[in-house]
Structure formats: structure tokens, C-alpha cells
Amino acid sequence: MPQHDPDEINRLIVEFIDLQESWERAPSSFDWSRLQALARKGARAYNEEAGPSFHALALDAVTHSEFHERFLSYLLEADFDPFKLARPGTGVAAIPVIDHADLAEASRSNPSSTRMRAALMEVARPRFASLAQRVREGQGLSPELFALVESCAESIPLDLLEQIAPELAKEHHGDPQRQPINPTEGYLSAAEFIVDIGSKPYS
């Protein structure tokens, strides 16, 4: 399993905080290419066995804004895997590199979080389609694959999750009437996501 220098993670998160403060001071003149460059540097910095992932520190348990939307879109462009499990320390269980349950909860009231969750759902569809096919063919999921699906179930479109692990669908998606987005067809494409956040002033 690859190891990452915790000092590198610290540098990434400090740079992220500096950029966020710069954006908050003057959003209209902010240089988004700097955030895009940071996303490219941090796309694979999972920091396994050296603490929380860079992405968890940047995106979990915070009030999302246009800044976080753009950061996630740049991460996805740079091939960030939001469905990876990583170990935050020696001798502890692997956890998702971002908190999908936290994002789903935030999406109930925060439009930025809603769009971020929608972007993850678009990535999830091709990513997990092969698992749905596997189940349809009568093959079960290994404990490792089931743990992966369970850890990010809130970011898997509901129709796909029902095919892969129906027992997780209701548990992790809850009442469909409370869904902030349609999990099967109401999410933006990656291009629409970028255009949408680029064309609206943050408020």
C-alpha cells in the first residue's frame, strides 16, 4: 500500500486554506487556476496510514460553497477517486477518502452540497455498473466490495444501489421524497456541473 508524507498533506491543506481565504476576501477576482493546480497536486494524496486524507480535511464537515464545488470538479478532472478506501492510521479500518454520508446530509439544505453530490453520482454510475452486472449474473460481492459500496452508498444513484445491494438502498438513501436530487436522472453531467458553477455568482 503506498505511503504518503504527512508533511506533504500538511502543505496541501495549508495551501487550500490560504486559497479559500483569498477567495473569501475577493471572490470576483480570484484566480481559479491556482485552485485547479492544487487539485492536480492533491488528487492522489490519500495519506494512507499517516492521518486523514487531504480531501477529507478540505471537504468534510464544512459549509460548502462555490469554492468547494469548483475544487471537487477540479479533483474529478484530475482523476481523483472519491470512492477509494484508505487507512487514516496504522491498525485501524479503512474509511472513505471523503465522507459521503456527511455530504448527503449537507445536500438536504445546501445547494452547493447538492451539486457536489450530483457530480459524485455521475462518476459512480460507470464506476459501479460492473458490480450491478455481476449481481445480475448471480455473483455475490466479496466482503471488500460490499464494504466499499456501503461506505459510499449515499453517492451511488439509487437505482444502481438497489441492483447492487438492495439492503443498503433504504438504509443509506432514506425516504426518496426527501431526496434533494433525483438519484437516477436529476443530476448534472460533469460539463453541466462546471458550466453551472461557473455561470452563477456565489451567494
Salt bridges, closest charged atoms under 4 A:
GLU15 OE1 - LYS41 NZ 2.83
GLU48 OE2 - LYS84 NZ 3.21
GLU66 OE2 - ARG70 NH2 3.34
GLU69 OE1 - ARG115 NE 2.89
ASP79 OD2 - ARG44 NH2 3.92
ASP81 OD1 - ARG127 NH1 2.76
GLU105 OE1 - ARG108 NE 3.51
GLU154 OE2 - HIS172 ND1 2.88
ASP159 OD1 - ARG125 NH2 2.93
GLU171 OE2 - HIS172 NE2 3.76
ASP196 OD2 - ARG115 NE 3.45
ASP196 OD1 - LYS200 NZ 3.00
